[in-house]
Amino acid sequence: MAKKTKKRTTNKQTSPDAKTALPVAVRIVLTLLLPFALTLILGSSEGSNAPILGGIGVASWFLGLFWYGLPQMGLRGGRPLFAGIGFATLGWLAFLLFRFTFISLNLNAADSGRSFVYLLLFEAFAVQLWAFGLLFRSMAEWRGPLTAAIGSGIGFGAVAFVLFQEAYRSDVISLLYFLVWGVFYGIIRLRTGSFLGAMLIQTLHTFTVWVALGPLPALTPSDRLPTVYLLTGLVYLVVIWRLWPKEEADYRV
């Protein structure tokens, strides 16, 4: 009788979950293709990327619920939330300091409330749900948590470079800045197990730097913004180095 019970338990443990029965490589391909396929259907609206980013968020939400569930997607509050806020704030304050130092103010409070909601729902929540929720979780199963942090960060940075309103330049320095910014958030996701803190700080980061203080002035010297990106990127790299996991126990997938 004991042997039969043990056999039934073993079978239950090894049977695949119906929600994640798809091979992980297939899930990664779907994660990369389906959200953006939906954005092609939705398209852009009068110069706004809201439909595109919203499509990424909606597709990621339903795929993530079906495959993993909310806790495994990095939607954790409590201590992970506050830890993520603390780490991400370091990058926000660095960018704010260099923005004050090198770029003149261009204050403009018009539609600030509307801009904050857009940044929170579309540029922050929708993109981070895709990158550090769905993509991170799938890549963690495929090649491990550290690869997931770096890969999802690169994905976040690439989307930000192409679709975010703050992507004022299309050069190598700007691209490298956005990629390092994404890896910075990816390491925070890895160490805390949640992307909610980084999502909130990303919203405040963009709102204070590019809305409250005004957009990039038209007469800004061409070397000012790359300097801000370079200096801020160095701060991100220092924080990444300090947060880099030393052992497997540091992973919070």
N, C-alpha and C positions, 0 to 999 in steps of 0.2 A: 504493500500500500504506500509505503514511504517513497519507493522508487517511482511509482506512477505520479505521485504528487510533484516530485522533483522534476519529472519529465514535462508535466504540464506547465510548470513555472518557467522552465527553460524555453519552451516554445513561445510562451507569451512574451518573454523578454527579447527574443530574436526576430519576432515577426515585425515587418516594417510598418510604420505608421502610414495610414492611408493618405494623410495630407502631404507627407514628404516622401512618397514612394518614387517620385521622379528622381532620376540621377542628378546629383548636385551640379554637374556640368551643364545639364539642360536647364536647371533652375537659374544658373548664372546667365546663360544666353537669353532666357526669357526676361530676366531682370534688366538686362542691358537693352533689349529690343522692344518689349511690349510698351513700357511707359513712353518711349520716344515715338513708337508707331502711333500711339494715341494722340500725341501732340501734333503729328502730321495731319491727322483728321481734324483736330480742333483749330490748328493754325494760330496765327497772331491776330490781334485786334487793335487797329489804329496805332500801331507802333508799340503796343504793350505786350510784354511776354507773359502776362498773367494766365491766359489760356494754356500756353505751353507748360509753364511751371505747375499750374493746377492739374493738368493731365498727368504729369509725372507723379504728383502727390497722390492723386486718386488711384491710379494703377498700382502704385506701391502699397497703398493702404490695403487694398483688397488682396493682392498677392501675399503680402505679409501676414494678414489675418488667416488666410487659407493655409499657408505653409508652416508658419511658426507661432502665431499668437502674439499679443501685444508685449508681454514681458521680455520675450526673446528678441524683440525688435528694438530694444533699447529705450522703451518708453517707461522708464523707472523714475519714481520720485524719491523723496526722502534724502538719505545721505548721498546716493549717486548724483542726484540733482544738484545739491549744494556743492559737492566736490567739483562737478563740471563747471558750475558758475565761477567758482574760485579760480580754477586753472584758466578758463577762457577769458576772464577779466584781465589777466596779465597781458594778453595780446591786445585786447581792446584799449587799455590804458596806454600801451606803447604806441599804437597807431594814432591815438588822440594826441599824444604829446608831439609826435613828429608832424602831424597835420597842423597843429598850432604853430610849430617852429618854422616850417618851410612853405606853407601855402596860406595866402591871405584869406581873411574871412569874407564871406559873401552871403550874409544872413538873409534868410527868406523863410518866413513861417507859413507861407501859403500852402494849404492842403497838407499840413504836417500830420494831422490825425489820420487822414486817408493814406498817406505814405507809410505811416507806422503799421497800419493794418496790412497793407500790401507786403511790406517787408517781413512781417511776422508770419503770415499765412503762406506766402508764395516763395520768396527767396530763402526764408529760414526753414519753416516747418516742412514744406513740400520737398525741397531738395535734400534736406538732412534726413527725412524719412526714407527717401530713396537710397541715399548714399550710405548713411550710418545705421540705417535700420535694415532694409532689404538686402542691399548689396553687401554690406559688412557681414551679415549673418550667413549669406550664401557662400561668400569667399572664406569665411572662417571654417566652414565644413569642408571646403575644397582643399585649401592649402594652409590652414591654421590662422589663429587670431592676429598675429603680427602682420602677416601678408594681407589680411583683411583690413587692418587699420591703414596700411599704406595704400593699398589698391582702392579702397573706398574714398580715401582722402584725395587721391589723384582724380577719381571720378567727380568728386565734389568740386575740385578746383577747375576742372575742364568745363563743367556746366556753368560755374560762376564766371569764368573768363568769357564765355560765349553769350550768356543770357542775363547776367546781373546788370542792373543799371549803373553800378559803380565801376564797371569795366570801361574806363575812359580811353584806354590805350590798347592797341593790338600789336604789342612788340614782345620780344623774348623776356625782358625783365618783368613785364606785367604778368605774362604767363607763368613764369617761375614763382612770382609772388603768390598768385592764386593757388598754385599747386602746393606750395609750402603751407599756406593757410589751411588748405584741405587736410594735409597730413597732420598738422597741428591739432585740428579737430578730431581726426581719426585716432590719434594717440589718446586724446581725452576720452573718446568713446571706449577705447580698449581698457584704459585704466579705471574708469568709473562704472562702466556697464550701462551708461545712459547717454543719449545725445541731447536731452532736454535742456540741460544747463548751457551747453554750447549754443543751442538754438536761440535761447533767450538773449544771450550775450551777443550773438551775431546780429540780432535785430537791433539791439541798443548800439552796437558798434556802427552799423551802417547808418542808422537814424541820426546819431549824434555827429558823425564825421561828415556825412554827405547830404543830410537834410537840415538839421538844426544849424550847422555851421555853413550851410550853403553848398551848392555843387561846385565843381572845379571852375574857378574864374577863367574867362576866355583868354586873358592876357598872362596867364601863369607861364613862366619860363619853362621850356621843354624839359629841363633836367630836374625840376622840382619834384614832380610826382614819382619818377623812377628812384630818386633819392629816398623819398618816404617809403617806397616799397622795399628798397634794399635794406634800410635800417630796421624796418618793422620785421622783415623776413628773418633778419639775424636774431631778433628777439624771439621769434617763433622757434627758430632752430635751437636756441639755448633752452627754451622750455621743453621742447621735444627731447633734447638730450637728458634733461633732468627727469622727465617722466618715462623715459625709455625703460620698458620692463626688464628687470634683472633676472627674474626667474618665472617659471610657469604660474606660480601662485599669484603673480601680479595681474594676470589676465582676468578681465571681467567681460565675458562674452555675452 
